[in-house]
Structures are given as structure tokens and as C-alpha cells.
């Protein structure tokens, strides 16, 4: 396929879709799927066939629209009607209504702040196209950025464009993507690799899953552009085995892209070659760390190693390796298509573009959202999220998963960007955002995250292996009202030690949930101390001595 | 660079049994050129075909890829996704992700433990039900969630979950009795 053929296919496909009177999109991502969306799609397809309107009405499965709590979601285009909580029995009424007014009892408002306050770049196609059809991705301009990079730009131009855009790693740490690409591009080697990190391990985060399920070609296109820019010819997609639907759709997408000559040898008629393979993760949180992930692709236990040397110089099988997160790679195509300056115009001074968050917990609208950097936490929780359910009151919002922290009510007006969140003692993280209400005990939340970090510590370095276990022990004593003043002091010491002496990011950030709750909710720790009976302290101390 | 290995003494290593499922495992290892780096993919293949990684399976993979059994065991036990014990006829995987935790998933676990007498990772003595936990299913919008025999069930209350589990186990028993 040449760039001309790509454009022709896009036009032809758009014309085919424009000829249809209606396109009915049924969300088939994991959450809606679990709520029975497949049955709705089957029923709609059967009804359409029975009524003999297949020629005018297309039923298709699409990716996630975001508002998982109201699923299954169905939309009718180009009329722009949105339905929620749909069941298979609604199918006939839904089709009857095509010529007249929408079915009122399942109609969802499209002017809700949940939709209007978002800015969708990464998720622009999610819920709009069928992720299992490459032609649909091509129809919305897919692979045009790859063609532009290959035909109009040198690899150095691509890296420059990325640097101009100011894009930073969306996996959590926020390292400048352009700089990372430049380092790998500069490294001298006859063999380099590009890895897409899809080992989304934070509990309460499902952004990457949704991107891979809703728009897999977008990630593949990003990988191919990255490979061209850094001079790699082989790539790996490392995806959690717990995401079967994402794996299935990626496998399909890779096959289709290969057939159309958009991956593989002589891509788009140029000498550029890029082969991609999927590797399954096997459930180890530490594999989100890049050196551990590399070890896992090599078939080893996922233990991290000291850096430097960084993977950009010594990575997979000792070769220079570029590792980017799913969401980072999903940002590449629009940046190349629209230019780095366009992207740099969105967001704050140091944090550009948008960020996808999985908004969950005690909030009315749970689901996936994409917002411009610089939006306030309050806007996310109360405008987009609709606030906490009736009869409860907001207490804290947790970002960054087990590596992040809890942010209290009085700081909700802070801006969402890498620097602000770090200043608050949390981190941007990969995008989990969990809202907690007055029923949650912050000490228990800290213990929950420490239990996670303790279980997931690979055990290679002592500060992390022992530190997380000790901190978990102390937090358990707090939860069981057995803690002493000495425990509090020891806890603070251990946080400091684990943070500064651990080998990789897992241990270095594991104390964050404790540190942030100590900072904003210390009274809960002190209350646990006070409720501890003095006699028991004496007895415990006695026990300790004997 | 990975060495493109050949199956060490191909003729010498026969599959542990003549079970046809070994062919799937063989195909996976062949696709990766019997490289040691294919270890995790091979283990995924064994677990998917047989439900768990038993000792003959581990030994077969070790011999085929030319990897020491100690390393195969190390990898198999390092990753949570791999199980060395066979599962019961039915499985219930309770999500313990943050959103589910905030929405009381520990209560679901306690209820199952009280009703069926099994803790996380255990199987009932009659082999009918296994209880597992997942770090996060990524269906946080449906919290608290669980996977019952592969189907995701959301917004669960303890009583409702127990009822569904009894249906699952009970239905199987009726079929067996017939």
C-alpha cells in the first residue's frame, strides 16, 4: 500500500459510511461487555436483518465511551443520540425510534459535564470506530501520520517534533518523551528495540486496557513512528495476560496492519521495516518498571537491575531499547499529524497535552475520562465525576495508585500536572484516581497500599523487601489499635529509608501512601494511638523484652 | 542477541503423555524457535491448555527449551498469574483492586470464607469451587466485582454473590447426579 492508496481507501470508506442512514454503535469494551452488551449487539443485528434495513443501518461494536457506570452504552450516529443502561429487549424500540424521537427512558444526556468538560485526543476514536476493522481506523485518518513521517520527515525531524510537543511519559514518572527518543536514536547499534509497556499494574487503573481495546491501531501506529525515529526494526507489546480482550484485538490489529503493509517489511512502499510481537505479562506489578519488564520479555523473573546503564543504551538483550507506555504512544500520531506546537498549546507550561484518568471509588460518574493538563482536581471530582453519592461527604482523592498519595478536600483546587501533584506528596501516576468518602479510614487505606507493595516487592533489594513488610506490620498495629508512640517514629524512619535506599521505583515510591496520609490525616494515626489502652502498651512492651 | 536454539535432542524429549494438548504447547515453543526467552510464553501455553503448571509440565518445558528446572520453577512461582495447583470445577475470582476495596470487596471474601470454608487460593474439599483474588480486573466502574467461571459480575453484595455461587456449584452437582 502506498500513501495514495491509503488516502483513497480512507475516502472510499468514509463515503461508504456516509451513505448509511444510521450507524448504531454498541460499546463492547470490558465493563459494558460484562453488563451484557454482546447480547444487545446480537439482537440489534438480528432485528436489522429481519427488517431488511441492513443496507441503511450499520450495527457495530465499538470501544469504551467512558461512562462505565451507566453501561451498556449505545449511540446512534450521525444523529448523535446516546443511550445508557440498554438491554437487549430495548432493541426493537430503539430501531422503531430511528425515524422519530429517541426512546426516552434509556436516553442519556450528551450535554452532561461528564462529556463536555473532557478534551479527547488519546480517546478521540474510542466509542466511534470498530477496533477490529483497520478500514475504520484508516477512514478517520489512521496511519496518515506514519505516512507523513516516512515520506516527509527524517528520523531527526520526528524526534524534534516530539521535543517541541513537550510530551512527557504517561506511565507515571513524566520523563520527557523527546529526550528519551533522542537518546535511543543517538545510541550506536545495528539492532534496537521499541517496547510498548502495557503492563498496567496499578489497582484502580484501566486507561491502557481501554485504549488497547478501543483503538489498538493508534498504539501500533505510534510504535511504528517511534521505531522509525530511533532506528529500530523490532518491537514488543508487553500486555497483561489479565486483559484477554485487549490481547485479542491487538492480535487482530497486527494481522490486519501486516496484510495492508503498514507493519512488516517495506512499510508503505519505503525501505522501512518494523515487526511487532505481543508478549504476555504474568501478573507482576514490578514489571511496570522498565528493567524488570525487559527481564520478563527475556523469559526471566521480573527483577529490576540498577540504572544506569539505562535501557536507552543497554536494554533488551543488551541493545538500545525505547520503552514507552501505551498512552504515551497513543499520543504520537496526532502530534506528528498536527505538529508539536499544536500539542504544546494544550495544558500547562511544563505539562502538555491531556491525561486519561480512571475515575472510580465513591463518585457518581465512574469511568474513563480525558482532561487537559492544568484542570483542577475539584473540577474532575465534582463537575465531571458528579461528586460523591448522596448522604456521604468527600474526604480525599487518591492518585498514582500504590506509588501515589491521598489529597484532602482543602487542596482540591490544585492543578493536575506533574509538578503540582508531586508537591502535594502524590504523583501523576499512570492515571488511577480513586475518590474516598468519610467512611474510609486513611490508616486502613495506607495499609491496603502497603500490603500491595509488600506482596509485589520482587525481593531483590533489602530496603524494599524488608521495609515494606515492616511498614505493613506497623500499619496493622495502628489498624488494630495496638500501636505506640515508638511505632509512629519508626514508621516515619522506615518511610525515609525505603524511599532513599530501594533499587527501583516500586520501593522508592512505596512509602508515598503513608507519607501523604501522615501529612494530611495525621489525626487519624494519633486517634489510633489514643484509643490504645496504657495497660496494653505496658504488656506489649513487657512481651517485647522477654 | 538471543541465540536461535534448536530443540535440544528433539527426538529424545517426548511429551509427558500422549495428550493432544501438548501439541499446542509444542507449537508455541516452535514458534519461538525453542529459545530460552520463550519460557514465559511456553508456561502460559501449558497453563491455558491444562489449567495449571504441574511438575511434568515444568520438566517438559525445561527440557525442551534447555533451561534448568530450577529457573523454570523460579519463573513459575515469581509471577502471580501462574498456578502450580489445579483449580476446582468452578472458580470465583474476587477483585481486590482499590476501587473494589473502597466499595467493600473484603466483605465478599469474608462471606465466601464463612460459607464455603475456603480462603484465597484454596479449593473446597470436594473440588467444586476455588476462591482466587485478582489485583485489579480493570472494571472499576462495576466495583465491587468478581469473575465467576470467566464471566464478570459487578456491583456485588455478599448475599447475592453467595447465592450465585450456590447456583453455580449446585447446578453442576445436579448434572453430575443425572
Boltz contact constraints between the chains, C-beta under 6 A:
constraints:
  - contact:
      token1: [A, 30]
      token2: [B, 139]
      max_distance: 6.0
  - contact:
      token1: [A, 31]
      token2: [B, 139]
      max_distance: 6.0
  - contact:
      token1: [A, 31]
      token2: [B, 141]
      max_distance: 6.0
  - contact:
      token1: [A, 31]
      token2: [B, 142]
      max_distance: 6.0
  - contact:
      token1: [A, 34]
      token2: [B, 139]
      max_distance: 6.0
  - contact:
      token1: [A, 34]
      token2: [B, 152]
      max_distance: 6.0
  - contact:
      token1: [A, 34]
      token2: [B, 154]
      max_distance: 6.0
  - contact:
      token1: [A, 68]
      token2: [B, 141]
      max_distance: 6.0
  - contact:
      token1: [A, 69]
      token2: [B, 141]
      max_distance: 6.0
  - contact:
      token1: [A, 203]
      token2: [B, 97]
      max_distance: 6.0
  - contact:
      token1: [A, 203]
      token2: [B, 98]
      max_distance: 6.0
  - contact:
      token1: [A, 203]
      token2: [B, 135]
      max_distance: 6.0
  - contact:
      token1: [A, 203]
      token2: [B, 136]
      max_distance: 6.0
  - contact:
      token1: [A, 204]
      token2: [B, 97]
      max_distance: 6.0
  - contact:
      token1: [A, 204]
      token2: [B, 98]
      max_distance: 6.0
  - contact:
      token1: [A, 204]
      token2: [B, 99]
      max_distance: 6.0
  - contact:
      token1: [A, 204]
      token2: [B, 140]
      max_distance: 6.0
  - contact:
      token1: [A, 206]
      token2: [B, 138]
      max_distance: 6.0
  - contact:
      token1: [A, 209]
      token2: [B, 138]
      max_distance: 6.0
  - contact:
      token1: [A, 241]
      token2: [B, 81]
      max_distance: 6.0
  - contact:
      token1: [A, 280]
      token2: [B, 44]
      max_distance: 6.0
  - contact:
      token1: [A, 282]
      token2: [B, 40]
      max_distance: 6.0
  - contact:
      token1: [A, 282]
      token2: [B, 79]
      max_distance: 6.0
  - contact:
      token1: [A, 282]
      token2: [B, 81]
      max_distance: 6.0
  - contact:
      token1: [A, 283]
      token2: [B, 79]
      max_distance: 6.0
  - contact:
      token1: [A, 283]
      token2: [B, 80]
      max_distance: 6.0
  - contact:
      token1: [A, 283]
      token2: [B, 81]
      max_distance: 6.0
  - contact:
      token1: [A, 284]
      token2: [B, 79]
      max_distance: 6.0
  - contact:
      token1: [A, 298]
      token2: [B, 37]
      max_distance: 6.0
  - contact:
      token1: [A, 299]
      token2: [B, 36]
      max_distance: 6.0
  - contact:
      token1: [A, 299]
      token2: [B, 37]
      max_distance: 6.0
  - contact:
      token1: [A, 299]
      token2: [B, 39]
      max_distance: 6.0
  - contact:
      token1: [A, 299]
      token2: [B, 40]
      max_distance: 6.0
  - contact:
      token1: [A, 301]
      token2: [B, 74]
      max_distance: 6.0
  - contact:
      token1: [A, 301]
      token2: [B, 75]
      max_distance: 6.0
  - contact:
      token1: [A, 301]
      token2: [B, 78]
      max_distance: 6.0
  - contact:
      token1: [A, 317]
      token2: [B, 1]
      max_distance: 6.0
  - contact:
      token1: [A, 317]
      token2: [B, 2]
      max_distance: 6.0
  - contact:
      token1: [A, 358]
      token2: [B, 140]
      max_distance: 6.0
  - contact:
      token1: [A, 360]
      token2: [B, 99]
      max_distance: 6.0
  - contact:
      token1: [A, 360]
      token2: [B, 140]
      max_distance: 6.0
  - contact:
      token1: [A, 361]
      token2: [B, 99]
      max_distance: 6.0
  - contact:
      token1: [A, 361]
      token2: [B, 102]
      max_distance: 6.0
  - contact:
      token1: [A, 366]
      token2: [B, 141]
      max_distance: 6.0
  - contact:
      token1: [A, 367]
      token2: [B, 141]
      max_distance: 6.0
  - contact:
      token1: [A, 434]
      token2: [B, 98]
      max_distance: 6.0
  - contact:
      token1: [A, 434]
      token2: [B, 99]
      max_distance: 6.0
  - contact:
      token1: [A, 448]
      token2: [B, 101]
      max_distance: 6.0
